[in-house]
Amino acid sequence: MLNKLSTVGSPARGVVRLFAVLGFMVTLAASAPSFAQDTRSAPVSFADLAEKLSPAVVNIATTQTLQQQSGDGLQMPEFPPGSPFEELFKDFLERNGQGSNGPPRKVTSLGSGFVIDPSGIIVTNNHVIEGADVITVNFTDGRSLQAELVGKDDKVDLAVLRVKSDQPLPFVKFGDSDKARVGDWVLAIGNPFGLGGSVSAGIVSARNRDINAGPYDDFIQTDAAINRGNSGGPLFNMNGEVVGINTAIISPSGGSIGIGFSVPSQVAQPVVEQLMQYGETRRGWLGVQIQSVTDDMAEALGLAKAQGALVASVTEKGPAASAGLKTGDVIVKFDGHEVADMRALPRLVAATEIGKTVDVEAVRDGKPKTYKVKIGKLESETQEASVVQPGQSVTPGAPEKGATSLGLTLTPLTAEIRDRFQIPAETRGVLVSAVDPKSPAAEKGVQPGDVVVEVGLEPVSTPEDVIKKVKALESSGKKSILLLLSRQGNIEFVPVPVGK
């Protein structure tokens, strides 16, 4: 059975967006008094806590106008020329809003949010309000206020709204999600399926979950019931502090099965503060492309264990390049924080103040070295499309005789090859023109069309270079050969076992 990961932002009337994550993803579209309870013991009742926190939790209703497009819904069949059925069918489509001249239609959706400042600052998910023409905030006392968008960030799916009230609003405060332990009690309050003011309780089921929703995934998992319409609602600890923002669930049906995900407050709070100050998120930029360090890579790189983030490429004139970092370095510490794995580094860099100079510790040739890096500002980038698709056969002409190694057939990068397969002039290396399907290289995903840029962290320019360096590394006792490949505009290290 496939799992469905759902963002819970709308009830049945609204539009539900699905994302693929090991199945399908479903997005979940006041200073409150502190409660000095032992978060490790089960409370007799959540009633006092829910009563005091609920006024700061709001229901968010949005309206979006969609212009009817030709081709929406039913399609016009092909009729013989002059057929009377053509006009009849056209009239039918237009009467039902399906034709090219159909009237605009309004789409509504419901979600949740919470007030963090008595002046009227509200936090919710970006997917709750995305594309909305009108945003209405409904309070537990029956009031409805129109909201304006202060700022949004799609990378962590957050948005900040502002409403104008003639009196201070009840509000809640962020807590420290880093102190939330697996097994701690938590309380979710929101607007599931339009049923405002719903409270559910559960525990922190897991920490640091990566659900492939974005580059900064670090979700809290909870078994507190979260459903469509809970999106943007708060996840409270037993002190009445917001430790998470409910965002997604895994479910085969779209309803809660006890696997929900919340953006941790330690991730959300800096984003919210920047949205309030600038109307946008300003993230730090290191200027490297990184990948995970596997056990095979660790052995090839001379590391005692798989750790850190492997630098696959360095942006020319970027912060890392200016500081001396190079392709093949393994970053193990950033600004005093351990980089346990690749996922940790983007979050650390993004949260760093732009212009700040930090210490970055990297391992090169088995030896650690510290670099002083002045962090830049992350700008949005577009990824270029490539010509050679994964697994596509490449036959650029007769490969150089005997130019095979690790199950690869290698071909020099001639002007004809570059032009034919649109390989940039700045790319240096050797083209992989064929891969033995039974070879270790094929098992590791090396594909025809890849360009071998480095072997064992040393650049290559001819098939002979590759063969020579592979033999030398085999003779030295290496169990894996680390290849740096250029693939469809991306740079990636691939460890290929030898001696098999």
The 8 nearest C-alpha neighbors of each residue, nearest first, counted from 0:
[[1, 2, 251, 22, 3, 250, 21, 252],
 [0, 2, 22, 3, 251, 23, 21, 250],
 [1, 3, 22, 251, 250, 23, 249, 4],
 [4, 2, 23, 250, 24, 251, 249, 22],
 [24, 5, 3, 25, 249, 23, 248, 250],
 [25, 26, 4, 6, 24, 248, 247, 27],
 [26, 27, 7, 5, 25, 247, 28, 246],
 [27, 28, 227, 6, 8, 26, 230, 228],
 [28, 7, 9, 27, 228, 110, 230, 127],
 [10, 8, 108, 109, 13, 228, 28, 227],
 [11, 9, 192, 12, 13, 227, 228, 193],
 [10, 12, 13, 9, 192, 14, 15, 227],
 [13, 11, 10, 108, 14, 107, 9, 106],
 [14, 12, 108, 9, 107, 11, 10, 15],
 [13, 15, 9, 16, 12, 108, 106, 11],
 [16, 14, 9, 13, 17, 25, 8, 6],
 [15, 17, 25, 14, 26, 18, 6, 5],
 [18, 16, 25, 24, 23, 5, 15, 19],
 [17, 19, 24, 23, 20, 25, 16, 4],
 [20, 18, 23, 24, 22, 21, 17, 4],
 [19, 21, 22, 23, 24, 18, 211, 210],
 [22, 20, 19, 23, 2, 1, 24, 3],
 [21, 23, 2, 20, 1, 19, 3, 24],
 [22, 24, 3, 19, 4, 20, 18, 2],
 [4, 23, 25, 18, 5, 3, 17, 19],
 [5, 26, 24, 4, 6, 17, 3, 247],
 [6, 5, 27, 25, 7, 247, 28, 246],
 [7, 6, 28, 26, 230, 8, 247, 246],
 [8, 7, 27, 230, 228, 127, 9, 6],
 [170, 171, 30, 169, 31, 115, 55, 114],
 [31, 29, 171, 170, 172, 32, 169, 115],
 [30, 32, 171, 29, 170, 52, 33, 239],
 [33, 31, 30, 34, 239, 51, 238, 171],
 [32, 34, 238, 239, 35, 31, 240, 30],
 [35, 33, 238, 36, 239, 32, 237, 48],
 [34, 36, 238, 33, 37, 237, 38, 239],
 [37, 35, 34, 38, 237, 238, 42, 40],
 [36, 38, 39, 40, 35, 237, 41, 42],
 [39, 37, 237, 40, 183, 36, 184, 236],
 [38, 40, 37, 183, 41, 184, 182, 36],
 [41, 39, 38, 37, 42, 184, 183, 36],
 [40, 42, 43, 39, 184, 38, 37, 44],
 [43, 41, 44, 40, 45, 36, 37, 38],
 [42, 44, 41, 45, 46, 40, 47, 36],
 [43, 45, 42, 46, 47, 41, 48, 49],
 [44, 46, 48, 47, 49, 42, 43, 200],
 [45, 47, 49, 44, 48, 50, 51, 43],
 [48, 46, 50, 49, 45, 51, 44, 52],
 [47, 49, 45, 51, 46, 50, 52, 239],
 [48, 50, 46, 52, 47, 51, 53, 45],
 [51, 49, 47, 48, 52, 53, 46, 54],
 [50, 52, 48, 49, 53, 47, 31, 54],
 [53, 51, 49, 50, 54, 55, 48, 31],
 [52, 54, 56, 55, 49, 50, 51, 196],
 [55, 53, 56, 139, 52, 169, 51, 138],
 [56, 54, 170, 169, 114, 53, 29, 113],
 [57, 55, 113, 53, 54, 112, 114, 189],
 [58, 56, 138, 112, 113, 137, 111, 59],
 [57, 59, 111, 137, 136, 190, 110, 112],
 [58, 60, 136, 110, 111, 109, 135, 137],
 [61, 59, 109, 135, 108, 134, 136, 110],
 [62, 60, 134, 108, 107, 133, 131, 135],
 [61, 63, 107, 133, 131, 106, 132, 105],
 [62, 64, 131, 132, 106, 105, 107, 65],
 [65, 63, 105, 104, 106, 103, 66, 62],
 [66, 64, 104, 103, 105, 67, 63, 106],
 [65, 67, 103, 68, 104, 64, 102, 101],
 [68, 66, 103, 101, 102, 65, 99, 69],
 [69, 67, 99, 71, 70, 66, 98, 101],
 [68, 70, 99, 98, 71, 67, 97, 100],
 [69, 71, 74, 68, 72, 73, 98, 99],
 [72, 70, 69, 68, 97, 73, 67, 98],
 [71, 73, 97, 70, 74, 98, 69, 96],
 [74, 72, 71, 97, 75, 70, 92, 98],
 [73, 75, 70, 76, 72, 71, 97, 98],
 [74, 76, 77, 73, 89, 88, 70, 85],
 [77, 75, 74, 78, 85, 88, 73, 84],
 [76, 78, 75, 79, 85, 80, 74, 82],
 [79, 77, 82, 76, 85, 80, 84, 81],
 [78, 80, 82, 81, 77, 85, 84, 83],
 [81, 79, 82, 78, 85, 77, 83, 84],
 [80, 82, 79, 83, 85, 78, 84, 86],
 [81, 83, 84, 79, 80, 85, 78, 86],
 [84, 82, 85, 86, 81, 87, 78, 88],
 [83, 85, 87, 82, 86, 88, 78, 89],
 [84, 86, 88, 83, 87, 82, 89, 78],
 [87, 85, 89, 88, 84, 83, 90, 82],
 [88, 86, 84, 90, 89, 85, 91, 83],
 [87, 89, 91, 85, 90, 86, 84, 92],
 [90, 88, 86, 92, 91, 87, 85, 93],
 [89, 91, 87, 93, 88, 92, 86, 94],
 [90, 92, 88, 94, 89, 93, 87, 95],
 [93, 91, 97, 98, 89, 95, 90, 94],
 [92, 94, 98, 96, 90, 95, 97, 101],
 [95, 93, 91, 92, 96, 90, 97, 101],
 [96, 94, 92, 93, 97, 91, 101, 98],
 [97, 95, 101, 93, 94, 98, 102, 92],
 [98, 96, 92, 95, 93, 71, 101, 72],
 [97, 99, 93, 92, 101, 100, 69, 96],
 [98, 100, 69, 68, 101, 67, 97, 70],
 [101, 99, 98, 102, 93, 67, 69, 96],
 [100, 102, 96, 98, 93, 67, 99, 97],
 [101, 103, 96, 67, 104, 100, 66, 93],
 [104, 102, 66, 67, 65, 64, 101, 105],
 [105, 103, 65, 64, 102, 66, 106, 67],
 [104, 106, 64, 63, 65, 62, 107, 103],
 [107, 105, 63, 62, 64, 13, 104, 108],
 [108, 106, 62, 61, 13, 63, 105, 12],
 [109, 107, 13, 9, 61, 60, 10, 62],
 [108, 110, 60, 9, 228, 59, 8, 193],
 [111, 109, 228, 8, 59, 28, 230, 127],
 [110, 112, 58, 232, 231, 59, 189, 229],
 [111, 113, 123, 232, 231, 57, 122, 56],
 [112, 114, 56, 121, 122, 57, 55, 232],
 [113, 115, 121, 170, 55, 120, 116, 29],
 [114, 116, 170, 171, 29, 120, 121, 172],
 [115, 117, 120, 118, 170, 119, 114, 29],
 [118, 116, 168, 167, 119, 170, 169, 29],
 [117, 119, 116, 167, 120, 168, 164, 163],
 [118, 120, 162, 117, 161, 116, 163, 121],
 [121, 119, 161, 116, 114, 115, 160, 118],
 [122, 120, 114, 160, 113, 159, 115, 161],
 [121, 123, 159, 112, 113, 158, 160, 114],
 [122, 124, 231, 112, 158, 157, 111, 159],
 [125, 123, 157, 231, 156, 127, 158, 126],
 [124, 126, 157, 158, 156, 127, 128, 129],
 [125, 127, 129, 124, 128, 28, 156, 8],
 [128, 126, 28, 8, 124, 125, 110, 129],
 [129, 127, 131, 126, 125, 130, 61, 134],
 [128, 130, 126, 131, 125, 127, 124, 151],
 [131, 129, 128, 63, 132, 126, 62, 64],
 [130, 132, 63, 128, 129, 133, 62, 61],
 [131, 133, 63, 62, 130, 134, 64, 61],
 [134, 132, 62, 131, 61, 135, 63, 145],
 [135, 133, 61, 146, 60, 145, 131, 136],
 [134, 136, 145, 60, 144, 59, 146, 61],
 [135, 137, 59, 144, 143, 58, 145, 57],
 [138, 136, 143, 58, 57, 142, 59, 135],
 [139, 137, 57, 142, 140, 141, 143, 136],
 [138, 140, 141, 54, 137, 57, 196, 142],
 [141, 139, 138, 142, 54, 137, 143, 57],
 [140, 142, 139, 138, 143, 137, 144, 136],
 [143, 141, 138, 140, 137, 144, 139, 136],
 [142, 144, 137, 136, 138, 135, 141, 145],
 [145, 143, 136, 135, 146, 162, 137, 142],
 [144, 146, 135, 134, 136, 162, 143, 147],
 [147, 145, 162, 161, 134, 135, 160, 144],
 [146, 148, 161, 160, 149, 162, 145, 134],
 [147, 149, 160, 150, 159, 161, 146, 158],
 [150, 148, 160, 159, 278, 147, 161, 275],
 [151, 149, 278, 274, 159, 279, 148, 158],
 [150, 152, 158, 157, 125, 159, 279, 153],
 [151, 153, 157, 154, 156, 155, 158, 280],
 [152, 154, 156, 155, 125, 157, 151, 126],
 [153, 155, 152, 156, 213, 214, 215, 157],
 [156, 154, 153, 157, 152, 213, 215, 216],
 [155, 157, 153, 125, 124, 154, 152, 126],
 [158, 156, 124, 125, 152, 155, 151, 123],
 [157, 159, 151, 125, 123, 124, 150, 122],
 [160, 158, 122, 149, 150, 121, 151, 148],
 [161, 159, 148, 121, 149, 147, 120, 146],
 [160, 162, 120, 147, 146, 119, 121, 149],
 [163, 161, 146, 119, 145, 144, 164, 147],
 [164, 162, 119, 161, 165, 118, 144, 146],
 [163, 165, 166, 162, 119, 167, 118, 168],
 [166, 164, 163, 167, 168, 118, 119, 162],
 [165, 167, 164, 168, 118, 117, 163, 119],
 [168, 166, 117, 118, 169, 164, 165, 119],
 [167, 169, 117, 170, 166, 119, 118, 29],
 [170, 168, 29, 55, 117, 54, 167, 30],
 [29, 169, 171, 55, 114, 30, 115, 116],
 [29, 172, 170, 30, 31, 115, 114, 55],
 [173, 171, 240, 30, 115, 241, 174, 29],
 [172, 174, 241, 240, 242, 264, 175, 171],
 [173, 175, 240, 242, 241, 176, 172, 264],
 [176, 174, 177, 178, 242, 265, 264, 173],
 [175, 177, 242, 179, 178, 264, 263, 265],
 [178, 176, 175, 179, 265, 180, 263, 264],
 [177, 179, 176, 175, 180, 174, 242, 181],
 [180, 178, 176, 177, 183, 181, 175, 203],
 [181, 179, 183, 182, 178, 203, 177, 206],
 [180, 182, 203, 204, 205, 183, 179, 206],
 [181, 183, 203, 202, 180, 204, 184, 39],
 [184, 182, 202, 203, 180, 39, 181, 38],
 [183, 185, 202, 201, 38, 182, 203, 236],
 [186, 184, 236, 202, 235, 201, 200, 237],
 [185, 187, 200, 235, 234, 199, 201, 236],
 [186, 188, 234, 199, 198, 233, 200, 235],
 [189, 187, 198, 197, 233, 232, 196, 199],
 [190, 188, 229, 232, 111, 197, 196, 191],
 [189, 191, 195, 228, 194, 229, 193, 111],
 [192, 190, 228, 229, 193, 227, 226, 194],
 [193, 191, 10, 228, 194, 227, 190, 9],
 [192, 194, 190, 191, 195, 228, 109, 10],
 [195, 193, 190, 191, 192, 197, 196, 189],
 [196, 194, 190, 197, 193, 189, 58, 191],
 [195, 197, 189, 190, 188, 198, 53, 194],
 [196, 198, 189, 188, 195, 190, 194, 199],
 [199, 197, 188, 187, 196, 189, 200, 186],
 [200, 198, 187, 224, 223, 186, 188, 197],
 [199, 201, 186, 223, 185, 187, 198, 224],
 [202, 200, 223, 222, 185, 184, 186, 221],
 [201, 203, 184, 183, 185, 182, 221, 204],
 [202, 204, 221, 181, 182, 183, 205, 220],
 [203, 205, 221, 220, 181, 202, 182, 222],
 [206, 204, 220, 181, 203, 219, 221, 207],
 [205, 207, 219, 208, 220, 218, 181, 204],
 [208, 206, 217, 218, 219, 209, 205, 216],
 [207, 209, 218, 217, 206, 210, 219, 220],
 [208, 210, 216, 211, 217, 207, 218, 212],
 [211, 209, 212, 208, 20, 216, 218, 213],
 [212, 210, 213, 209, 20, 216, 214, 19],
 [211, 213, 210, 216, 214, 209, 18, 20],
 [214, 212, 215, 211, 216, 154, 155, 210],
 [213, 215, 216, 154, 212, 345, 211, 342],
 [214, 216, 213, 346, 217, 345, 155, 154],
 [217, 215, 209, 213, 214, 218, 212, 210],
 [218, 216, 207, 208, 209, 215, 219, 262],
 [219, 217, 208, 262, 207, 261, 260, 216],
 [218, 220, 206, 261, 260, 205, 263, 207],
 [219, 221, 260, 205, 204, 259, 203, 206],
 [222, 220, 203, 204, 259, 223, 202, 258],
 [221, 223, 257, 201, 258, 202, 224, 259],
 [224, 222, 201, 200, 221, 199, 225, 257],
 [223, 225, 199, 255, 257, 222, 226, 200],
 [226, 224, 255, 229, 259, 223, 248, 227],
 [227, 225, 191, 255, 254, 229, 7, 228],
 [7, 228, 226, 27, 191, 8, 9, 229],
 [227, 229, 191, 110, 8, 190, 28, 9],
 [230, 228, 189, 191, 190, 227, 232, 111],
 [231, 229, 28, 27, 7, 8, 246, 110],
 [230, 232, 123, 124, 112, 111, 245, 244],
 [231, 233, 112, 111, 189, 245, 229, 230],
 [234, 232, 244, 241, 243, 187, 245, 235],
 [233, 235, 187, 243, 186, 241, 244, 242],
 [236, 234, 241, 186, 240, 185, 239, 242],
 [235, 237, 185, 238, 240, 239, 242, 186],
 [236, 238, 239, 38, 36, 185, 235, 34],
 [239, 237, 34, 33, 236, 240, 35, 36],
 [240, 238, 237, 236, 235, 33, 34, 241],
 [241, 239, 174, 235, 173, 238, 236, 172],
 [242, 240, 235, 173, 174, 234, 243, 233],
 [241, 243, 176, 264, 174, 235, 263, 234],
 [244, 242, 263, 234, 261, 264, 262, 241],
 [243, 245, 261, 233, 262, 231, 232, 234],
 [246, 244, 261, 232, 230, 231, 260, 233],
 [245, 247, 27, 230, 261, 260, 6, 26],
 [248, 246, 6, 26, 27, 260, 5, 259],
 [249, 247, 259, 5, 4, 258, 260, 250],
 [250, 248, 4, 3, 258, 2, 5, 259],
 [249, 251, 3, 253, 252, 2, 4, 256],
 [252, 250, 3, 2, 253, 1, 249, 0],
 [251, 253, 250, 254, 3, 255, 2, 256],
 [254, 252, 250, 251, 5, 255, 3, 25],
 [255, 253, 252, 226, 250, 256, 227, 251],
 [254, 256, 226, 257, 225, 224, 250, 253],
 [257, 255, 258, 250, 254, 249, 224, 222],
 [256, 258, 222, 255, 224, 259, 223, 221],
 [259, 257, 222, 249, 248, 256, 221, 220],
 [258, 260, 248, 221, 220, 247, 222, 225],
 [259, 261, 220, 247, 219, 218, 246, 248],
 [262, 260, 245, 244, 243, 219, 246, 218],
 [261, 263, 244, 243, 218, 219, 267, 264],
 [264, 262, 243, 266, 265, 176, 242, 261],
 [263, 265, 267, 242, 243, 266, 176, 268],
 [266, 264, 263, 267, 268, 176, 175, 177],
 [267, 265, 264, 263, 268, 269, 262, 270],
 [268, 266, 264, 270, 265, 269, 271, 263],
 [267, 269, 271, 270, 264, 265, 266, 272],
 [270, 268, 272, 271, 267, 273, 266, 265],
 [271, 269, 273, 267, 268, 272, 274, 280],
 [272, 270, 268, 274, 269, 273, 267, 275],
 [273, 271, 269, 275, 270, 274, 268, 276],
 [274, 272, 276, 270, 275, 271, 280, 277],
 [275, 273, 278, 279, 150, 271, 277, 272],
 [274, 276, 272, 273, 278, 277, 271, 149],
 [275, 277, 273, 274, 278, 272, 279, 271],
 [278, 276, 279, 274, 273, 275, 280, 150],
 [279, 277, 274, 150, 149, 275, 276, 273],
 [280, 278, 274, 277, 150, 273, 281, 151],
 [279, 281, 273, 274, 270, 282, 152, 278],
 [282, 280, 279, 376, 283, 273, 377, 353],
 [283, 281, 349, 377, 376, 350, 280, 284],
 [282, 284, 349, 376, 348, 353, 351, 377],
 [283, 285, 377, 375, 376, 374, 286, 348],
 [284, 286, 318, 319, 287, 374, 375, 348],
 [287, 285, 317, 314, 319, 284, 318, 313],
 [288, 286, 313, 312, 314, 285, 289, 310],
 [287, 289, 312, 311, 310, 313, 286, 290],
 [290, 288, 310, 311, 309, 308, 287, 341],
 [291, 289, 309, 308, 341, 311, 292, 310],
 [290, 292, 341, 308, 309, 293, 340, 289],
 [291, 293, 305, 296, 306, 309, 308, 297],
 [294, 292, 296, 295, 305, 297, 291, 306],
 [293, 295, 297, 305, 296, 298, 292, 304],
 [296, 294, 298, 293, 297, 494, 479, 299],
 [297, 295, 299, 293, 298, 294, 494, 292],
 [298, 296, 302, 294, 300, 305, 299, 295],
 [297, 299, 301, 295, 296, 300, 302, 294],
 [298, 300, 296, 297, 301, 479, 481, 480],
 [301, 299, 297, 298, 302, 296, 365, 364],
 [300, 302, 298, 365, 299, 297, 303, 364],
 [303, 301, 297, 304, 300, 298, 365, 305],
 [302, 304, 301, 297, 305, 298, 306, 365],
 [305, 303, 302, 297, 306, 294, 298, 293],
 [304, 306, 297, 294, 292, 293, 302, 307],
 [307, 305, 340, 339, 292, 304, 308, 331],
 [306, 308, 331, 340, 338, 339, 330, 341],
 [307, 309, 341, 330, 329, 291, 340, 290],
 [308, 310, 329, 290, 289, 292, 328, 311],
 [309, 311, 289, 326, 327, 328, 312, 288],
 [312, 310, 289, 326, 288, 491, 490, 309],
 [313, 311, 326, 288, 310, 287, 490, 314],
 [312, 314, 287, 286, 320, 326, 315, 325],
 [313, 315, 286, 317, 287, 316, 320, 312],
 [314, 316, 317, 320, 313, 286, 321, 319],
 [317, 315, 320, 321, 314, 318, 319, 286],
 [316, 318, 286, 314, 320, 315, 319, 321],
 [319, 317, 321, 285, 320, 286, 373, 372],
 [320, 318, 322, 324, 321, 317, 285, 286],
 [321, 319, 323, 317, 322, 324, 318, 316],
 [320, 322, 318, 319, 323, 316, 317, 324],
 [321, 323, 319, 320, 372, 324, 371, 370],
 [324, 322, 320, 321, 319, 325, 370, 371],
 [323, 325, 319, 320, 322, 328, 326, 370],
 [326, 324, 328, 327, 313, 323, 320, 310],
 [325, 327, 312, 310, 311, 328, 313, 324],
 [328, 326, 310, 325, 311, 456, 309, 329],
 [329, 327, 363, 310, 326, 362, 325, 361],
 [328, 330, 309, 362, 361, 308, 307, 310],
 [331, 329, 361, 308, 307, 360, 332, 328],
 [330, 332, 307, 338, 361, 360, 337, 329],
 [331, 333, 337, 360, 338, 336, 359, 330],
 [334, 332, 359, 336, 335, 358, 360, 337],
 [335, 333, 358, 357, 336, 359, 332, 347],
 [334, 336, 333, 332, 337, 358, 359, 357],
 [337, 335, 333, 332, 334, 338, 347, 331],
 [336, 338, 332, 339, 331, 333, 335, 307],
 [339, 337, 331, 332, 307, 340, 343, 344],
 [338, 340, 307, 306, 337, 343, 331, 341],
 [341, 339, 307, 306, 338, 342, 343, 308],
 [340, 342, 308, 291, 343, 344, 307, 290],
 [343, 341, 340, 344, 345, 346, 215, 308],
 [342, 344, 341, 346, 340, 338, 345, 347],
 [343, 345, 347, 346, 342, 341, 348, 338],
 [346, 344, 348, 347, 349, 343, 342, 215],
 [347, 345, 349, 344, 348, 215, 343, 350],
 [348, 346, 344, 350, 345, 349, 343, 351],
 [347, 349, 345, 351, 283, 350, 346, 344],
 [350, 348, 283, 282, 346, 351, 347, 345],
 [349, 351, 347, 348, 346, 282, 283, 352],
 [352, 350, 348, 283, 349, 353, 347, 282],
 [353, 351, 355, 283, 354, 350, 374, 282],
 [352, 354, 283, 375, 374, 355, 376, 351],
 [355, 353, 374, 373, 375, 352, 356, 376],
 [354, 356, 373, 353, 374, 352, 357, 351],
 [357, 355, 373, 372, 374, 371, 354, 358],
 [358, 356, 334, 372, 371, 355, 359, 373],
 [357, 359, 371, 334, 370, 333, 369, 372],
 [360, 358, 333, 370, 369, 332, 334, 357],
 [359, 361, 369, 332, 368, 330, 331, 370],
 [362, 360, 330, 329, 367, 368, 331, 328],
 [361, 363, 367, 329, 366, 328, 365, 368],
 [362, 364, 328, 365, 366, 367, 361, 329],
 [365, 363, 366, 362, 300, 301, 328, 367],
 [364, 366, 301, 363, 362, 302, 300, 367],
 [365, 367, 362, 363, 364, 368, 361, 301],
 [368, 366, 362, 361, 363, 360, 365, 369],
 [367, 369, 361, 360, 362, 366, 370, 363],
 [368, 370, 360, 359, 358, 361, 371, 367],
 [371, 369, 359, 358, 322, 372, 360, 368],
 [370, 372, 358, 357, 322, 356, 359, 373],
 [373, 371, 356, 357, 322, 318, 374, 370],
 [372, 374, 356, 355, 354, 318, 357, 375],
 [375, 373, 354, 353, 355, 284, 285, 283],
 [374, 376, 284, 353, 283, 354, 318, 373],
 [377, 375, 283, 284, 353, 282, 378, 281],
 [376, 378, 284, 282, 283, 375, 379, 281],
 [377, 379, 376, 380, 284, 282, 281, 283],
 [380, 378, 377, 381, 376, 382, 282, 284],
 [379, 381, 378, 382, 377, 383, 286, 284],
 [382, 380, 383, 379, 384, 378, 488, 489],
 [383, 381, 384, 380, 488, 489, 385, 487],
 [382, 384, 381, 385, 488, 487, 489, 380],
 [383, 385, 382, 386, 487, 488, 381, 387],
 [386, 384, 487, 387, 383, 488, 388, 421],
 [385, 387, 388, 420, 384, 421, 487, 422],
 [386, 388, 385, 448, 391, 389, 487, 420],
 [387, 389, 391, 386, 390, 385, 487, 448],
 [390, 388, 391, 446, 387, 447, 448, 487],
 [389, 391, 446, 388, 392, 447, 448, 387],
 [392, 390, 388, 389, 393, 387, 447, 448],
 [391, 393, 447, 390, 394, 433, 448, 432],
 [392, 394, 432, 447, 448, 395, 391, 433],
 [393, 395, 396, 432, 392, 397, 433, 398],
 [396, 394, 393, 416, 397, 432, 398, 419],
 [397, 395, 394, 398, 410, 416, 432, 393],
 [396, 398, 399, 395, 394, 410, 400, 432],
 [399, 397, 410, 400, 396, 409, 408, 402],
 [398, 400, 402, 410, 401, 397, 409, 462],
 [401, 399, 402, 398, 397, 403, 408, 409],
 [402, 400, 403, 399, 408, 398, 404, 462],
 [401, 403, 400, 399, 462, 409, 408, 463],
 [402, 404, 408, 407, 401, 409, 406, 405],
 [403, 405, 407, 406, 466, 402, 408, 465],
 [406, 404, 407, 440, 438, 439, 403, 497],
 [407, 405, 435, 438, 404, 434, 440, 403],
 [408, 406, 434, 403, 404, 405, 433, 409],
 [407, 409, 403, 433, 432, 431, 402, 434],
 [410, 408, 431, 402, 430, 462, 432, 403],
 [409, 411, 430, 398, 429, 399, 432, 431],
 [412, 410, 429, 461, 413, 430, 462, 409],
 [413, 411, 429, 416, 430, 417, 410, 414],
 [412, 414, 416, 415, 411, 417, 410, 418],
 [413, 415, 417, 416, 418, 412, 419, 424],
 [416, 414, 418, 413, 417, 419, 412, 420],
 [417, 415, 419, 413, 418, 414, 412, 420],
 [418, 416, 422, 414, 421, 420, 415, 419],
 [419, 417, 421, 415, 416, 420, 414, 422],
 [418, 420, 416, 417, 421, 415, 422, 395],
 [419, 421, 417, 422, 418, 416, 386, 387],
 [422, 420, 418, 417, 419, 423, 386, 416],
 [421, 423, 417, 420, 424, 418, 426, 416],
 [424, 422, 425, 426, 421, 417, 418, 488],
 [423, 425, 426, 422, 417, 427, 414, 421],
 [424, 426, 423, 427, 422, 428, 417, 452],
 [427, 425, 423, 424, 428, 422, 452, 485],
 [428, 426, 452, 425, 460, 429, 459, 424],
 [427, 429, 452, 460, 451, 459, 450, 426],
 [428, 430, 451, 411, 450, 460, 412, 461],
 [431, 429, 450, 410, 409, 432, 449, 411],
 [432, 430, 409, 447, 449, 448, 433, 408],
 [431, 433, 447, 393, 408, 409, 430, 448],
 [432, 434, 408, 447, 431, 407, 435, 393],
 [435, 433, 407, 406, 436, 408, 447, 441],
 [434, 436, 406, 438, 437, 407, 441, 433],
 [437, 435, 441, 438, 434, 442, 406, 440],
 [438, 436, 435, 441, 439, 442, 406, 440],
 [437, 439, 406, 435, 440, 441, 436, 442],
 [440, 438, 442, 441, 496, 495, 443, 405],
 [439, 441, 443, 438, 442, 445, 495, 405],
 [440, 442, 444, 438, 445, 443, 439, 436],
 [443, 441, 439, 440, 444, 438, 437, 445],
 [444, 442, 440, 441, 445, 439, 495, 493],
 [443, 445, 441, 442, 446, 440, 493, 439],
 [446, 444, 441, 440, 443, 449, 447, 434],
 [447, 445, 390, 449, 448, 444, 434, 389],
 [448, 446, 432, 433, 431, 449, 393, 392],
 [447, 449, 431, 393, 432, 446, 387, 430],
 [448, 450, 486, 431, 447, 446, 485, 430],
 [449, 451, 430, 485, 429, 484, 431, 428],
 [452, 450, 484, 429, 428, 453, 483, 430],
 [451, 453, 428, 483, 484, 458, 427, 459],
 [454, 452, 458, 483, 457, 459, 456, 482],
 [455, 453, 482, 457, 456, 481, 458, 483],
 [454, 456, 481, 457, 480, 482, 453, 299],
 [457, 455, 454, 453, 327, 458, 481, 483],
 [456, 458, 453, 454, 455, 459, 468, 452],
 [459, 457, 453, 452, 454, 456, 460, 428],
 [460, 458, 428, 464, 453, 452, 461, 465],
 [459, 461, 428, 429, 427, 464, 458, 462],
 [462, 460, 464, 463, 411, 429, 459, 465],
 [463, 461, 465, 464, 402, 409, 429, 466],
 [462, 464, 466, 461, 465, 467, 402, 460],
 [465, 463, 461, 467, 462, 459, 466, 468],
 [464, 466, 462, 468, 463, 467, 469, 459],
 [467, 465, 463, 469, 464, 468, 404, 470],
 [468, 466, 464, 470, 465, 469, 463, 471],
 [467, 469, 471, 465, 470, 466, 464, 472],
 [470, 468, 472, 466, 471, 467, 465, 473],
 [471, 469, 473, 467, 468, 472, 474, 466],
 [472, 470, 468, 474, 469, 473, 467, 475],
 [471, 473, 475, 469, 474, 470, 477, 468],
 [474, 472, 470, 476, 475, 477, 471, 469],
 [473, 475, 471, 472, 476, 470, 477, 469],
 [476, 474, 472, 473, 477, 471, 470, 478],
 [477, 475, 473, 474, 478, 472, 471, 479],
 [478, 476, 473, 479, 472, 475, 299, 480],
 [477, 479, 497, 496, 476, 480, 498, 299],
 [480, 478, 496, 495, 477, 497, 299, 494],
 [479, 481, 495, 494, 455, 496, 299, 482],
 [482, 480, 494, 455, 493, 454, 299, 495],
 [483, 481, 454, 493, 492, 453, 494, 484],
 [484, 482, 492, 453, 452, 491, 451, 493],
 [485, 483, 451, 491, 450, 452, 490, 486],
 [484, 486, 490, 450, 489, 449, 488, 491],
 [487, 485, 489, 449, 488, 484, 490, 450],
 [488, 486, 385, 489, 485, 387, 386, 384],
 [487, 489, 486, 485, 385, 490, 383, 384],
 [490, 488, 486, 487, 485, 491, 484, 312],
 [489, 491, 485, 484, 311, 486, 312, 488],
 [492, 490, 484, 311, 483, 493, 485, 489],
 [493, 491, 483, 482, 484, 311, 481, 494],
 [492, 494, 482, 481, 495, 483, 491, 443],
 [495, 493, 481, 480, 296, 479, 295, 482],
 [494, 496, 480, 479, 440, 439, 481, 493],
 [497, 495, 479, 478, 439, 480, 494, 498],
 [498, 496, 499, 479, 478, 495, 480, 473],
 [497, 499, 496, 478, 473, 479, 477, 405],
 [498, 497, 496, 439, 438, 478, 405, 495]]
